[in-house]
Amino acid sequence: MGVFVFLPLVLPLSAWPIARLAEQRLHPRTATRLLTGVAAVMAVCSTVCLGLVMVVGTAQLPGNPLPDGWSDPEVREAVPYDEVAGKAAIPALCLVVVACGRTLWRHGRVRRRAHRALAGLPDREVAVLPDQVPYAYALPGRRRRRVVVTTALLDCLEPAERRALFAHERAHLAAQHHRYLLAVQLAARANPFLRPLRTAVSYTAERWADEEAANAVGSRRTVAHAIGKAALVSRGTPVATLAGLAAPGPVPRRVAALLGPAPAVRSWPSVFTSVGLAVWGAAAGTAASAMSSANSAVTMVLILHAATPL
């Protein structure tokens, strides 16, 4: 495997340029899908390679349950600096598993608690809570997807701005933005180098819903006013993987984008532009990460099979 086993751990750096440029130059829908796909693939590849290195490190520990042949010099030579890298990979992979598990647990807990809190309300798409704390968010579900909003937030908005609020939250539910947000959250937990992509997707998912809301109500300025007012009084969403009108982030940039012209829908940017170069660079990094992890996995399986006593 050589040093190629370590490449997927650092190749997410190749996606940093597109994380910033996609926010500015790509349609929010395209940017959200592209960045989420890149983050998910790179996170899986880096985790696979971290697991391969961990196998070598675990085999060196006394009393481990692995076959004795897995600690042979031939196996250890497959990983550079096997004694240090192998043992360091053990706590690193444990941290990844714990962090991802905690993110999934918290996401599921918040969703379950939110659904239980709405159990006594009418079974409608919009659930209005008599709460003095202003907030709103899109609550996904297997049987029922609902828009949750409090009376305190509705009292702060004009009728047209309320329509923009509901259109924004419905856009989150229709496009299932919680899946994109959860995917990049897990990717960032798996590899810290993917955190810029998580931040970018949090922004582009909101911009995607902003544009859908503007199309639904027919006024970009109305949506901008609703976002500005909600951001001033709202506390955001209960968890980062649930989307909402006043989600934390660069609200002034969202408002400025809505006060400008609508973004152009492009399937793929030209390679002769800065965003095109960044997209192709991220695509190349993702492909290299996938090939490196696949090659390392196949090589490790063959080596371990040869070292396993019959």
WOBELDA-V895549 format. One record per backbone hydrogen bond with DSSP energy under -0.5 kcal/mol. NH is the residue of the N-H (numbers start at 1). CO is the residue of the C=O. E is the energy in kcal/mol with one decimal. If there is no record, write none. Layout:
{{NH CO E} {NH CO E}}
This chain:
{{2 78 -1.2} {4 1 -1.2} {5 2 -1.3} {6 3 -1.7} {7 3 -0.7} {8 4 -0.6} {9 6 -1.2} {10 6 -0.7} {10 7 -1.6} {11 7 -2.3} {13 10 -2.0} {14 11 -2.4} {15 12 -1.5} {16 13 -1.2} {19 15 -1.5} {20 16 -1.1} {20 17 -0.5} {21 17 -2.4} {22 18 -2.4} {24 20 -0.8} {24 21 -0.6} {25 21 -2.9} {26 22 -1.2} {31 27 -2.9} {32 28 -2.5} {33 29 -2.0} {34 30 -2.6} {35 31 -2.6} {36 32 -2.0} {37 33 -2.1} {38 34 -2.5} {39 35 -2.5} {40 36 -2.6} {41 37 -2.3} {42 38 -2.3} {43 39 -2.2} {44 40 -2.2} {45 41 -2.4} {46 42 -2.4} {47 43 -2.0} {48 44 -2.4} {49 45 -2.2} {50 46 -2.1} {51 47 -2.1} {52 48 -2.0} {53 49 -2.2} {54 50 -1.9} {55 51 -1.8} {56 52 -1.3} {57 53 -2.0} {58 54 -3.2} {59 55 -2.1} {60 56 -0.6} {60 57 -0.8} {61 58 -1.4} {64 61 -1.4} {70 67 -1.5} {71 68 -1.6} {72 69 -1.5} {75 72 -0.7} {76 72 -2.1} {77 73 -2.3} {78 75 -1.2} {79 76 -1.4} {82 79 -0.9} {84 81 -0.5} {85 81 -3.0} {86 82 -1.9} {87 83 -0.8} {88 84 -2.2} {89 85 -1.7} {90 86 -0.6} {90 87 -0.5} {91 87 -0.8} {92 88 -1.4} {93 89 -2.6} {94 90 -1.9} {95 91 -2.4} {96 92 -1.9} {97 93 -2.4} {98 94 -2.4} {99 95 -2.7} {100 96 -2.6} {101 97 -2.4} {102 98 -2.5} {103 99 -2.0} {104 100 -2.3} {105 101 -2.5} {106 102 -2.6} {107 103 -2.3} {108 104 -2.5} {109 105 -2.5} {110 106 -2.5} {111 107 -2.0} {112 108 -2.4} {113 109 -2.6} {114 110 -2.4} {115 111 -2.3} {116 112 -2.2} {117 113 -2.0} {118 114 -1.1} {119 116 -1.3} {121 118 -1.4} {124 122 -2.1} {127 125 -0.5} {127 147 -3.4} {128 126 -0.6} {129 127 -0.6} {129 149 -2.6} {131 129 -2.2} {134 132 -0.6} {137 148 -2.2} {138 243 -2.7} {139 137 -0.6} {139 146 -3.1} {140 138 -0.7} {146 139 -2.5} {147 125 -3.1} {148 137 -2.6} {148 146 -0.6} {149 127 -2.4} {149 147 -0.5} {150 135 -1.6} {151 129 -2.3} {152 131 -1.4} {154 150 -1.9} {155 151 -2.2} {156 152 -0.5} {156 153 -0.9} {157 154 -1.2} {162 158 -2.3} {163 159 -1.9} {164 160 -1.7} {165 161 -2.2} {166 162 -2.6} {167 163 -2.3} {168 164 -2.3} {169 165 -2.3} {170 166 -2.5} {171 167 -1.8} {172 168 -1.6} {173 169 -1.9} {174 170 -2.9} {175 171 -2.2} {176 172 -0.5} {176 173 -0.6} {177 172 -2.1} {179 176 -1.4} {180 176 -0.8} {181 177 -2.5} {182 178 -2.3} {183 179 -2.4} {184 180 -2.2} {185 181 -1.8} {186 182 -2.4} {187 183 -2.2} {188 184 -2.3} {189 185 -1.5} {190 186 -2.1} {191 187 -2.2} {194 191 -2.3} {195 192 -1.7} {197 194 -0.5} {198 194 -1.6} {199 195 -2.4} {200 196 -2.1} {201 197 -2.5} {202 198 -2.0} {203 199 -1.4} {204 200 -2.9} {205 201 -2.5} {206 202 -0.9} {207 203 -2.3} {208 204 -2.4} {209 205 -2.0} {210 206 -2.3} {211 207 -2.4} {212 208 -2.0} {213 209 -2.5} {214 210 -2.4} {215 211 -2.1} {216 212 -1.8} {217 213 -2.5} {218 214 -1.7} {219 214 -0.6} {223 219 -1.4} {224 220 -2.1} {225 221 -2.4} {226 222 -2.3} {227 223 -2.4} {228 224 -2.4} {229 225 -2.5} {230 226 -2.5} {231 227 -2.4} {232 228 -1.2} {233 229 -1.2} {234 230 -2.8} {235 134 -1.3} {242 239 -1.8} {247 244 -1.4} {251 249 -2.4} {254 250 -1.5} {255 251 -2.5} {256 252 -2.5} {257 253 -2.2} {258 254 -1.9} {259 255 -1.7} {260 256 -0.6} {260 257 -0.6} {266 264 -0.7} {273 270 -1.3} {277 273 -2.5} {278 274 -2.1} {279 275 -2.5} {280 276 -2.5} {281 277 -2.3} {282 278 -2.5} {283 279 -2.6} {284 280 -2.5} {285 281 -2.4} {286 282 -2.4} {287 283 -2.5} {288 284 -2.7} {289 285 -2.2} {290 286 -2.4} {291 287 -2.6} {292 288 -2.5} {293 289 -2.4} {294 290 -2.3} {295 291 -2.7} {296 292 -2.5} {297 293 -2.4} {298 294 -2.4} {299 295 -2.4} {300 296 -2.6} {301 297 -2.3} {302 298 -2.2} {303 299 -2.4} {304 300 -2.9} {305 301 -2.3} {306 302 -2.0} {307 303 -1.8} {308 304 -1.0} {309 307 -0.5}}
